[in-house]
């Protein structure tokens, strides 16, 4: 028998298709002017990153040296890691519950020193296939099967859609980390980068748990100037854009109950429709929530920070009313005065609900 036996070969067909689809969606959005160019560019970038950086994984077992060899081959080259079998205490399928489509999994080798070596950083669906991979490694190395340790959502930040927290919040905004209170409304402010890339698109997120929507959500995304109603194919593209936008901002099923049945509504305040797309799982409740005191500060922001086509200086606003609170996010860098405006807007939106 060959001393260097291939025991696992994981070809990520689904992720590659997913990345290609994301890339194509970005091109579609640019071609039909369905979203700001930067947002469409993020779709293209994420799709390209998935295709380029999600490798083919091959696990070999060298019987002569009793070594497990993990090879990761991608467009960026070949990475190779050798692990003596004596250092492996168990092989497990780890679970993450952070996905809005259900639990996701990955295969990891737990070493004697407590460290994990995962075949892939990201979690994905398909537990049965990963159990087969783990069992193949166990049999080759000669260790017993053990139940995988579930991973928390906080530990699952290695997903493709990741936001990296910006640590110097106070230096950039003048606002200290932690909870604050304005006009009786408790709130926090955080900063993130899309995809965990420090040079990527910056996102400011204001949040408050002083108001929530128990069993529905309302998501508002600022329109680009001249962007009309959605219908037909554009409506389908819009629904996809909403789902992916929510994921990119870090919102899963706990924040968006009924997402699969959600729809974009137009029969609300005309001023709001001209400035924002409104996506909700409960149109009746959404119309009640979007009262005049909610509409006025939103329209005011859109007037001050209109999204002009081909402009590099825009600040797209998104707002999520959810069972876990109210979240107001802005894309692109803000100065301190604009950060203060964002805080004031969030406070007004919560107060508009009678708080």
VENSUL-V955661 format. One record per backbone hydrogen bond with DSSP energy under -0.5 kcal/mol. CO is the residue of the C=O (numbers start at 1). NH is the residue of the N-H. If there is no record, write none. Layout:
CO/NH
CO/NH
This chain:
3/5
3/63
5/7
5/61
8/59
9/11
10/12
10/57
11/13
12/16
13/17
14/18
15/19
16/20
17/21
18/22
19/23
20/24
21/25
22/26
23/27
24/28
25/29
26/30
27/31
28/32
29/34
29/35
30/33
36/40
37/41
38/42
39/43
40/44
41/45
42/46
43/47
44/48
45/49
46/50
47/51
48/52
49/53
50/54
52/75
52/76
53/55
55/57
56/58
56/73
57/10
58/60
58/71
59/7
59/8
60/62
60/69
61/5
61/63
62/66
62/67
66/85
67/62
67/69
68/70
68/83
69/60
69/71
70/81
71/58
71/73
72/74
72/79
73/56
74/77
77/74
79/72
81/70
83/68
84/87
85/88
87/89
87/112
90/110
91/146
92/94
92/108
94/106
95/151
96/104
99/102
104/96
105/124
106/94
107/119
107/120
108/92
108/110
109/111
109/117
110/89
110/90
111/114
115/111
116/118
117/109
124/105
126/130
127/131
128/132
129/133
130/134
131/135
132/136
133/137
134/138
135/139
136/140
137/141
138/142
138/143
148/150
149/95
151/97
152/156
153/156
154/157
156/159
160/162
162/195
162/196
163/165
164/193
165/167
167/169
168/172
169/173
170/174
180/187
182/185
184/186
185/182
187/180
188/207
190/205
191/166
192/203
193/164
193/196
194/197
196/198
197/200
201/194
202/332
203/192
204/330
205/190
206/328
207/188
208/326
212/214
213/216
217/281
217/282
218/321
219/279
220/319
221/277
223/307
224/227
226/228
231/234
232/236
233/237
234/238
235/239
236/240
237/241
238/242
239/243
240/244
241/245
242/246
243/247
244/248
245/249
246/251
247/250
250/252
252/255
252/256
256/259
258/261
258/262
259/262
263/280
266/268
269/272
269/273
270/274
271/275
272/275
272/276
275/223
277/221
277/279
278/265
279/219
280/263
282/286
283/287
284/288
285/289
286/290
289/291
291/294
291/295
292/296
293/297
294/298
295/299
296/300
297/301
298/302
299/303
300/304
301/305
303/306
306/308
307/225
308/311
312/314
316/331
317/222
318/329
319/220
320/322
320/327
321/218
322/213
322/325
325/322
326/208
327/320
327/329
328/206
329/318
330/204
335/339
336/340
337/341
338/342
339/343
340/344
341/345
342/346
343/347
344/348
345/349
346/350
347/351
348/352
350/353
350/355
351/354
